[in-house]
């Protein structure tokens, strides 16, 4: 069984899209825990609404690659628009942050909310 912490965020109807994404994730993955959701200012393209961000810890028998593909398909299914600004508004953003105890997303090191959310789910970075 593989363990993964997925960063979750939205700034388009976040109060609906985040719970919906968690419900959909729970249909295919074993959810171990969900962090608190926090409001954050947008990064990069700042002329947009604040984000709601957090993390979810899951277990899966899928490979890392299979899980990444699944997350992209889930984002698409929930209406994520990939045609606009890269750091623009998101109905849902699901990014693998930690895979089997190792940080796999460099954003972890630059975004306090990711470190706080993953710590809340029991992860501590042994590389620091």
N, C-alpha and C positions, 0 to 999 in steps of 0.2 A: 504494500500500500504506500502511495506517495502522499506527502504532506505539502501543502502549498498555502501561502498567504497571498490573497489577491487584493490589490488596492481597488477601491470602488469610489466613483465620483460622478457627480451630475450637477449641472446648473440650468437644466431645463426641466421644470416640474420635478425637482429632486424628491419632494415629499411623496410623490407617487412612483417615480422611476426606480429609486433605490430599493424600496420594499418589494416592488415587482421583480426586480433583478434577483433579489435574494430568494424569492419564491421559485423563480425559474431555476436558479442554481441548485436549490434544494431538491429539485426533481431528478437531477443527474449526478450530484455530488453529495458527499456526507459533510454537512456543515458542523464544524467543531466549535466555532465561536465567531461572534461579530463584535467589532469594536464600537465605541461611541462614534457618532458622526459629528464632524466639526465643520464649521464654516471657514472657508479660506478665500483669500483674494485670488483672482485669476493670475496666472503666470504666463508671460509672453504677450499674448494679445489681451490687453487689459480693458478694452472697451466692451465689457460684457458683465453679466451678473456674477455674483460671488458663487463659488462652488460649495457643495456639501461633499465632504470626503470622509472615508473611513477604510476599514479593511475587514475581510472575512477569511477565516482559516478553514480550509477544506481538506478532506482526504479523498483520494481517487486511485483507481487502478490504471487510469490512463497514463500515457507517457507525457512528458513535458510538452512535446510538440502537439500531441493530440489535444491537450488542455488549452494551449494557446489558440489552436484553430477553433475549438469550441467557444472560447471567450469572444473571439472576433465574430463568429456567427451569431452569438447571443446579442452582442452589441448591434449588429445589423438588424436582427429580428426586432429589437427594441427601437429601431428608427435612427440609429446613429448615422449622421451625415458626414461622410469622409471627403466631400467635394470642396468644403470651405477651408478657412484658415486652419492650419495644423493644430494650433492651440486654442481654437475657437470653441463656441458653445457645444455642450455634449448632453444628449439625452441620458447616456450612460457611458462610463469609461471603466473598463475592467482590465487591469494590468497585473500580470504575475510579478510579485515583488520578491518573494522568498520561495525557493523550491528545495524541499528536503533539507532545510536548515541552512541554505546558502542564499545570500542576496544575489538576485539575478537581474535587478532593475537598478541602473545607476542613479535614478531619481531618489532612491532611498537615502543616499548620502547628501542630497541637497534640499530635501523637503522634510521639515520637522514633523509635519502631520503624518508622514509615512512611518517615520521612526517611532513616533508616539503610538500610532495605531497598531503597528506590529508588536511593539513592546507590550501593549495591552493584551495582545493575544499570546503572550508568553515567549516571544522571540527576542533574543539578545544577540547582537552581532559580535561574534568572537574575534573578528578581524581587527577590532579597534583597540 
